[in-house]
Amino acid sequence: MLFTEPGFLYLLVPLLAFTYWWMPLLGRNLLLLVVGVLFYWWGEKLFVVMLASIALNWLFGLGVDRERFPRAARWFLGFGIAANLGLLGVYKYTNFAVDSLNQVLGVAGMAAIPWQERIHLPIGISFFAFQGVSYLLDVWWGIAQRSRSPLVVGLYISLFPHMIAGPIVKYKEIVHQLLERHLSWEDVHAGLRRFLIGLAKKVLIANGVAHGADLVMAAPPGELSAAAAWLGLLCYAIQLYFDFSGYSDMAIGVARMLGFRIPENFNHPYVARSITGLWARWHMTLSTWLRDYLFFPLAGRRPSPQRTKAALFIVFLACGLWHGASWNFVLWGAWNGLFLVLERSGFGPWLERRPAAVAWGYAMAVWLAGLVLFRCTDLVHAGGYFAALAGAGGAMPAEAFWDRQVLLCLGLGLVASLPVVPWLAARRDALATAYPAHAPLLAGAWAWSRTLWLAALFALCSLICAAGAYNPFLYFQF
């Protein structure tokens, strides 16, 4: 089920909110577990994979107890992590492994492995597999207590706001909320506002530029003019950011309405002045997960500079492979890892001394080049697209792919990617400080204008969603 579907907006959310509000904690947790399973089943009939993940992590988590099982606990941990990564590997990477092996066999003149039945990739498996690993390692390290209750473990993995496409929530960040939380009208209001902001990002901006991006990317790159290729790449950069950050905002908002505080996932990444700074602002929950559970173990307690750089590069190879089972994603991870290592090797401090526009231009050029690898279907397609960006393509003009909607949404996305709202809030606070007698008036005007603005956005988004407009969620494929 999508957050933008009328069934979710007008049926599930009101019914869940009304029922949930009057229940005790145990009833709320049971209800959320059932809703999480149904929410997943609605869009993914292979829901037994998620149920298997819940069962495996609960069972192995019982054994990850150094006091009761001092010798066996490490084995339980190892088998538990292997089970999570095994599920992810079988469903996400088997097709890729067989296809790659068949290519090698073909070059060697050997018969290919018959592989007609492709393995289906369950929605969200990359996210709940990582959360399973987080549960086991947080318990092993002693930073969170294991749960004897399958309800707590099941709710952690199946909590429907963030289960399918994040944010990735570490067990240590939410365990206390699973055991005790309080609802307030302030949470409901704040969560609703956040949800509406995410809905507008998704429906009005991401969906608005998606058609233009898809048309350009589907065209033969050898026929594209440089202007058309750059238009498609800019549209895709805006689509990807607002699609994913919009979903994250909606997930954070729904969770807040249910009494949960889950971590932020984006912080205006397109204003970053380095790749290091961009990754500190982009998909932050994935970055911190990789840091805590992969980078630190690889780097060790007292890493040398060389080991730190090697660990960083390996982490981003894994990041690329996590995003997708193809060599494009592996190269995308290597591309980002390469520049992160370069910035740690002295280029970063040099870059900080350059003008802000130069540093920002460098960061955006590297990021956009990486998005070519991220979006193109294969390496041949990516090579052709790079050629088109450089002007070595055809003569198909950009006008063939845009209309007023695409240009309007692209312009809106470019403006909205800047920290405009924080800037306005800072100006409001400055005025309230300078003119304290007018502070209540300013606060009231801000609250009313925000309410009216969000109401108008919701009405417009509702009309677009009800009309069945183009509405893909990009990160569902990961």
N, C-alpha and C positions, 0 to 999 in steps of 0.2 A: 504494500500500500504506500502511496506517495503522500507526503505532507500537503501537496497541492491538489489532491483529489477532493471533490465535493463531499464524498463519503467520510473522509477524515475531518474536513473542516466543519461540516454541519451536523454530523452524526456522532462519530466516535469521540471527538473532543468534548462536546457538551455532555454526552451521556457519562463519559468517564469522569469528568470533573464533578458532576452532580453526585454520582455514586461514591466516588473516592473521598470526597470531602467529609462524609459522615461516618466513615469506617474507622475502626481502630487500626493500629499499625500492622498487626498480623493480617487483617483483612485487606488492607491496602497492598501489602506485599504480594499476597496471593492473587489479588486482582491484576496487579501489574505483570506478574508472571504469566497469567493466562492471556492477557492482552498482548504481551510480547510475543508469545508463541503464535497467536492468531494473526498479529500484525506481520510476522515473518512468513507465515503460511500463505497469507493473501498474495504475496508477490513471489514466493519461492516454495513450490510444492515439495522440494527436497528438504523439508524442514527437519528431518531426522538427523541431518548433519549437525545442526545446532543443538538438538537434544542430546546427541552423542557427545558433543563438546561439554555440555553441562555435566553429564554423568561422569565422564572421564576426569574432569578437573575436580569434581567433588570427591571422587574415590581416591585419586592420587593425592589430593590435598590432605586427606585424613592421615596418609602415611608420612607426609612431610612434617614430622614432629621429632626434632632431635632429642628431646628429653625421653620420650617413650620408646622411640625406635632409633637409637644412636647409630646403629650400623646400617639399617635398612632405609633410613630417611633419604640418603643421597640417591639410592636406587629409585625410590618413589619419585623423587624430583626429576631424575634423568628420564625415566619412562614417561612421566607426565609431560615434560617439554617435548619429548619425541612424539608423543601422541598428538599434541597440538600442531606441531610442525609437520607431522605425517599427514594429518587430515588436509592441511593447507597444501602440502606437496602433491598428494595424490590428485586432488580436485583441481588445483590451479596449474601445476607444472608437468603433469604426465604428458599431455598433448604436445607441449613445447619440447620436452625431452625426446619423445619419439620422433617428432618432425625433424629436430636437429640431427638426431642419429641417422635418420633416413637420408638426409642431405649428405652426410659424411659417407654413408654406404653407397650412395649414388655416385659420388666422386671417385670412390674406390672401385666402381664397377660391380658392386655386390647388390643382391636383391634387397629391396626395402622390406621393412617389417609391415605386415598388413595391419592397418589401423583405420577401419571404416567407422566404428562406433566412437565418436568423440565424447570425451568425458565432460559432462555439464559442470559449469562453474557456479556453485551456489552463491547467491547474493550475500555480500557482507562477510564472507568467510575470512578474508584478510584481517578484518577488524576484530571479530570475536576470537580468532585464534591467538592474536596478540594479547587480548585481554586474559585469555586462559594462562598464557605464559606469565603475565604480570601477577596473577593470583598466586601461582606456585612459587615464584621467586620472591615476592613480598613476604610470603609466609616463611620461606626458607631463610631469608635474611633477618627475620624477626622484626620487621618494621610494620607488620600487620598480623593479626591473630587469625589462624585458620578457623574455618567455620565447620561445625559438625552438621549444620542444617543444609540440606540440599536446596532449600528455598532461598537462602541468602546467596549461595553460589549461582543458582539458576537465575535469580533476579539480576545479579551483577552482570552476567553474560548476556541476558536477554532483555535488558532494560531498553524498551523499544525506541525512545527518542534518539539514542546514539548507536544502536546495535548495527545498523546496516551500513552507515557511512560516516561514523564517528560523530564527535571527537572521540579519540581513543582515551578511555578513562582508566587510569591505573587503580588497582584494587586498594592500595593504601590511601588513595584520594577520596574514596567513596564508602569504604566499609562502615564508618561510623554513621553515615547517612542511611545505610541499609538497615542498621539496627535501631536508629532513633532519629527522627526528624519532625519538624513542626511546620505546619502550614499557616500562612497568614495572607491577608488580602494584599499586602504589599508584594509578596512573592507572585501572587496571581497577576497583579497589574504589571509588574516588571517583566514577568515571563511573557505575558500577552504582547507587550510592546516589542520585546525582542523577537518574538515569533513573527509579528507583522513586518518588522524591518527585514528579516530574512526572506519572508514571502515576497516582498517587493523586489529585493535583490534578484531572486530567482526568476520571478514571472516577468517583471518589467525590463530587466537588464539582460540577464543571462539568456533567457529565451528569445529576447528581441534580437540579439546578435548571433544566436546559434544558427539560424538559417543561412545567413551570409557566410559564416565560417564553414559550414558543412558544404555549401555549394562550391566554394573556392577549393577546399581540400579534396573534394571529389573530382574536380576537373583534372585532366592530364597536366602535370606541371610544365611539360614542354610547351604548352599552349598559353601559359599565363604570362602576362606582362609583369614587370617588377611591381607596378602599382597594385595590380590585382593580388599578387602574392603577399605583399605587405598588408593590404586590407584584410585578407583572410587570416593572417597571423595575428594582427591586432585584435580582430574580432574573437579569435579563439582564446587569446590571452585574457580578454575581458570576460568571455563566457566561462572559462575555467575558474577564474577567481570568484566571480559572483555566483556561479552555480554551487561551488563547494562552500564558500563562506556563507552563502544564503542558507544552505542546508544546515550548516553548523549553527547559525543563528537560530534557526527554527528548532533544532534539537536542544540547544541551550535554553530557549524560551519554554518549550514544552516541559523539559525537566524542571525548570524553575517553578512552573505552575503546579508541579507534583511535589514540590518541596525539596528538590535536589539542586545542588550547586555543582555543575560540572565545569571543567576548565575551558578557558578561551582557546580558540583554534587559529585565529587570524588577527593581525594587528597592522593593517595597511601596508602589506608587503611591497607594493609598487612605489613606495617612497624610499626604499632602502638604497644605500649608496655602496653596497658591496654584496657579494653572494652570501657571505657570512651573515650580514645584516638581514638579507632577504629570508634566509632559512630560519633566522630567529623570529621572523614574523609570519612565515607561511606554514600552515599545517603544524602548528606548534606542538600539538599533542603527539604527533608521530615523531617529531624531532626529539622531544624529551624522552619518549619511549626508547628510541634507538640509542640515545645518550646513556640512559640509566641501565638498560638491559643488554646492550651490545657494545657500545663504545667503551664504557668503564671497564667491563671485564676484559676486553681486548687490550686496552691500553695498560692495565695494571695499576697498582697503587702509586708507584713512582716511575712513571713512564719517561723514557728519553724523548727528545723532540722527534727523532726518526720513527720511534714506535707510535707516538701520538699521530703523526701524519699517516702512517700505514694503517692504523686503526680507523682513522677518519675516512680514508679512501675506501676501505673494506665496508664500512658502515654505509656509504652511499652507493656502492655496488649493490648491497643488500636492499637499500631503499629503492633503487631502480627496479630490481627484480620483484620486490613486494608490490610495486605498482602494476606490473604486468608481465606475463610470460612471453616475452619476445626479446630479440637482441636489441631492438630499438630502445626498450626500457633499460636494458643493461648499459647501453652506451649513454643514455640520458643520465643514469646514476653516476657513471664514470666521468661524464662531462662536468657535472656539479661537483663531484669529489675532487677533480683535478683543480678547479678554481679555488675550492676551499683550502686545499693543500697549498696552492700558490700564495693565497692570502696569509696563511700561517707562516709561510717561508720568507716573509719580508715585504711582499707586495701589498698586504693590507695596511701596514703603517705608512708606506709610501702613498697609497691611495688616499689615506686620511688627510694628507697634506695638500692634496689637489683641490681645485674648486669643486663645490658641491655639484654643479651641473656636469662636470667631467666624470665624477665618481658615479653619479646617478646614471649617466649615459652608458658607462661601462657595465654597470649591474644589469640594466635593462637589455643591453645587447647580448650579454651572456645568457640571460634568462630566456629571451625570445629565441635565440639559436637553439637552446635546449628544448624549447617547446616544439620545434620542428621534429626532433627525434621523438618527443612524447606523443605527438598527434599523428604523424604519418604512419601508414599501414605497414611499411617495411623499409629496409635500408635503401632500396632502389628509389622508392617514392621520396624518401627524405633527401637523397642526393639530388634528384630532379628539382625538388622544391628549393633547396639551397641555391641551385643554379638560377631558378626563376627569380629569387630574391635579389640575386646579383645582376639581373638584367639579361641573363643568357637564355631566357625562355622564349615564349612566343609573343604574340601581339594582342591577345585577348584583354580588353581594357577592364579596369576596375568597375566601370559603370555597368558592366554586364552582370555584376553580382550584388550591387547595392540598390536599395530603395530608400525612401524617406524614413521608414521604420528602422532599418539597419543603421543609418547614419545618426538618427536621433538617439537610439539606444547606445550606440558606440560612444557618442559624445557624452551622454549621461553617465556611462560607465567610467569614462576617463576622469570626469569630475568627481564622481562618487568614490573613486579609488583613493582620493586624497582625504586627509583627516579634516573634512569640512565641519562635521558636527562637533568634534572636540574643540575646534577653533572657535565656533560660535558659542559653545558652552563656556569657554575661557573668557570670551568677550563679555558674556552675561555676568560672570562672576566678577570681572574687573569693574563693570558698571555698578554692580551691587555694592562692591567695596568702596567705590568712589562716591556713591550716592546712597548711603545706608537708608535714608528715609524712603527711597523708592524701591528698596529691595523686595518688599512683599508684592508690589505691582509688577516688577520684572519677573518674579517667580510665577505669579499667576498667569501673566501673558505667555511665558514660556510653556507652562503646563497646558494651557488651552490651545495654543497654536500646535503643539505636538499632538494633542488628542485629535484635533480636527484634521491634521495632516495625515496621521495614521489611519483615521476613519476613511478618508478619501482614497488612500492607497489600498486599503482592504476592499473597498467597493470596486475599484478598478481591477484589482487582481481577481476578485470573485467573478467578475464578468468574463475575464479572459480565460480563467480555469473552466468555467461553466461552458464556454464555447468550444472546449476541447482543443485549444491551441497547442502548437508544437511544444513538448514539455519533457525533454529527456533529462535524466539526472546522470551526469557524467561519472561520478564516483561510484555508482552502483556496479560498474563493470570491474572495479578493483576489489 
